[in-house]
Amino acid sequence: MSATEVATLIAALRAGRLSIDQVAGRFSRMDWPATRRQPPSTYSEMAAQEDIEVDVPGSFDEVTAAYDRGELTSEEYRVLSDAVAEAISAMPGPDS
């Protein structure tokens, strides 16, 4: 299993190879995948969504998981969350 860019950047932060500002800068320029499911349109889609949700690789889920594991401080999590929000805000919407 290969590490995603998100996991690699967090590992580099933990190891001291990158600063929080460097990681936040990268996060603010990334394309972040959606992690929320779309509402089901059929009964089979509804049944499929009954399954437990798993973290989406390369998504903000990985940042939250790293925080939950104690790999990020509250301040680091806040800074990275802000960077992700900035990137998502800059992404073109579905009507663009």
Short mmCIF file of the C-alpha atoms (twelve columns), coordinates in Angstrom:
data_MODEL
# 
_entry.id   MODEL 
# 
loop_
_atom_site.group_PDB 
_atom_site.id 
_atom_site.type_symbol 
_atom_site.label_atom_id 
_atom_site.label_alt_id 
_atom_site.label_comp_id 
_atom_site.label_asym_id 
_atom_site.label_seq_id 
_atom_site.Cartn_x 
_atom_site.Cartn_y 
_atom_site.Cartn_z 
_atom_site.pdbx_PDB_model_num 
ATOM 1  C CA . MET A 1  0.000   0.000  0.000   1 
ATOM 2  C CA . SER A 2  1.506   3.293  -1.020  1 
ATOM 3  C CA . ALA A 3  1.219   6.432  1.034   1 
ATOM 4  C CA . THR A 4  -0.855  9.280  -0.309  1 
ATOM 5  C CA . GLU A 5  0.579   12.758 -0.723  1 
ATOM 6  C CA . VAL A 6  -1.366  13.821 2.389   1 
ATOM 7  C CA . ALA A 7  0.165   11.055 4.510   1 
ATOM 8  C CA . THR A 8  3.633   11.736 3.078   1 
ATOM 9  C CA . LEU A 9  3.402   15.450 3.905   1 
ATOM 10 C CA . ILE A 10 2.198   14.752 7.455   1 
ATOM 11 C CA . ALA A 11 5.042   12.258 7.929   1 
ATOM 12 C CA . ALA A 12 7.542   14.864 6.680   1 
ATOM 13 C CA . LEU A 13 6.092   17.364 9.155   1 
ATOM 14 C CA . ARG A 14 6.424   14.862 12.008  1 
ATOM 15 C CA . ALA A 15 10.020  14.072 11.005  1 
ATOM 16 C CA . GLY A 16 10.936  17.755 10.845  1 
ATOM 17 C CA . ARG A 17 11.707  17.674 7.117   1 
ATOM 18 C CA . LEU A 18 8.935   20.207 6.416   1 
ATOM 19 C CA . SER A 19 7.534   23.036 8.521   1 
ATOM 20 C CA . ILE A 20 3.840   23.495 9.239   1 
ATOM 21 C CA . ASP A 21 3.883   26.488 6.881   1 
ATOM 22 C CA . GLN A 22 5.357   24.384 4.069   1 
ATOM 23 C CA . VAL A 23 2.770   21.638 4.543   1 
ATOM 24 C CA . ALA A 24 -0.069  24.177 4.778   1 
ATOM 25 C CA . GLY A 25 1.186   25.800 1.572   1 
ATOM 26 C CA . ARG A 26 1.073   22.465 -0.243  1 
ATOM 27 C CA . PHE A 27 -2.366  21.684 1.205   1 
ATOM 28 C CA . SER A 28 -3.718  25.041 0.018   1 
ATOM 29 C CA . ARG A 29 -2.711  24.198 -3.577  1 
ATOM 30 C CA . MET A 30 -4.009  20.614 -3.673  1 
ATOM 31 C CA . ASP A 31 -7.216  19.380 -5.259  1 
ATOM 32 C CA . TRP A 32 -9.181  17.784 -2.428  1 
ATOM 33 C CA . PRO A 33 -11.612 14.977 -3.254  1 
ATOM 34 C CA . ALA A 34 -15.127 15.098 -1.873  1 
ATOM 35 C CA . THR A 35 -15.640 12.805 1.088   1 
ATOM 36 C CA . ARG A 36 -19.379 13.087 1.531   1 
ATOM 37 C CA . ARG A 37 -21.653 10.706 -0.265  1 
ATOM 38 C CA . GLN A 38 -24.244 11.936 -2.700  1 
ATOM 39 C CA . PRO A 39 -27.861 11.248 -1.748  1 
ATOM 40 C CA . PRO A 40 -28.998 7.880  -3.160  1 
ATOM 41 C CA . SER A 41 -31.310 7.914  -6.162  1 
ATOM 42 C CA . THR A 42 -32.226 4.207  -6.094  1 
ATOM 43 C CA . TYR A 43 -32.885 1.592  -3.439  1 
ATOM 44 C CA . SER A 44 -29.708 -0.272 -4.394  1 
ATOM 45 C CA . GLU A 45 -27.643 2.900  -3.900  1 
ATOM 46 C CA . MET A 46 -29.341 3.401  -0.543  1 
ATOM 47 C CA . ALA A 47 -28.474 -0.159 0.489   1 
ATOM 48 C CA . ALA A 48 -24.867 0.307  -0.620  1 
ATOM 49 C CA . GLN A 49 -24.589 3.398  1.547   1 
ATOM 50 C CA . GLU A 50 -25.605 1.412  4.608   1 
ATOM 51 C CA . ASP A 51 -22.025 0.147  4.724   1 
ATOM 52 C CA . ILE A 52 -19.677 1.824  7.181   1 
ATOM 53 C CA . GLU A 53 -17.954 4.813  5.639   1 
ATOM 54 C CA . VAL A 54 -14.209 4.501  5.287   1 
ATOM 55 C CA . ASP A 55 -11.672 7.288  5.030   1 
ATOM 56 C CA . VAL A 56 -11.136 8.501  1.486   1 
ATOM 57 C CA . PRO A 57 -7.411  8.235  0.643   1 
ATOM 58 C CA . GLY A 58 -5.857  11.587 -0.191  1 
ATOM 59 C CA . SER A 59 -8.725  13.498 1.408   1 
ATOM 60 C CA . PHE A 60 -9.163  15.614 4.509   1 
ATOM 61 C CA . ASP A 61 -10.187 12.362 6.231   1 
ATOM 62 C CA . GLU A 62 -6.463  11.557 6.436   1 
ATOM 63 C CA . VAL A 63 -5.709  14.837 8.188   1 
ATOM 64 C CA . THR A 64 -8.451  14.169 10.737  1 
ATOM 65 C CA . ALA A 65 -7.237  10.605 11.244  1 
ATOM 66 C CA . ALA A 66 -3.669  11.853 11.851  1 
ATOM 67 C CA . TYR A 67 -5.005  14.303 14.444  1 
ATOM 68 C CA . ASP A 68 -7.052  11.537 16.087  1 
ATOM 69 C CA . ARG A 69 -3.894  9.381  16.296  1 
ATOM 70 C CA . GLY A 70 -2.020  12.234 17.998  1 
ATOM 71 C CA . GLU A 71 0.257   12.884 15.025  1 
ATOM 72 C CA . LEU A 72 -0.877  16.529 14.808  1 
ATOM 73 C CA . THR A 73 -1.311  19.063 17.575  1 
ATOM 74 C CA . SER A 74 -4.516  21.079 17.829  1 
ATOM 75 C CA . GLU A 75 -2.705  24.102 16.402  1 
ATOM 76 C CA . GLU A 76 -1.242  22.106 13.487  1 
ATOM 77 C CA . TYR A 77 -4.699  20.659 12.769  1 
ATOM 78 C CA . ARG A 78 -6.210  24.163 12.767  1 
ATOM 79 C CA . VAL A 79 -3.540  25.504 10.385  1 
ATOM 80 C CA . LEU A 80 -3.941  22.546 8.016   1 
ATOM 81 C CA . SER A 81 -7.749  22.748 8.198   1 
ATOM 82 C CA . ASP A 82 -7.577  26.400 7.195   1 
ATOM 83 C CA . ALA A 83 -5.278  25.532 4.276   1 
ATOM 84 C CA . VAL A 84 -7.645  22.806 3.064   1 
ATOM 85 C CA . ALA A 85 -10.616 25.180 3.361   1 
ATOM 86 C CA . GLU A 86 -8.689  27.724 1.274   1 
ATOM 87 C CA . ALA A 87 -8.011  25.124 -1.417  1 
ATOM 88 C CA . ILE A 88 -11.615 23.933 -1.503  1 
ATOM 89 C CA . SER A 89 -12.890 27.526 -1.707  1 
ATOM 90 C CA . ALA A 90 -10.629 28.147 -4.701  1 
ATOM 91 C CA . MET A 91 -11.880 25.063 -6.587  1 
ATOM 92 C CA . PRO A 92 -14.356 25.774 -9.375  1 
ATOM 93 C CA . GLY A 93 -17.913 24.823 -8.500  1 
ATOM 94 C CA . PRO A 94 -20.120 22.441 -10.478 1 
ATOM 95 C CA . ASP A 95 -21.648 25.363 -12.373 1 
ATOM 96 C CA . SER A 96 -18.253 26.792 -13.427 1 
# 
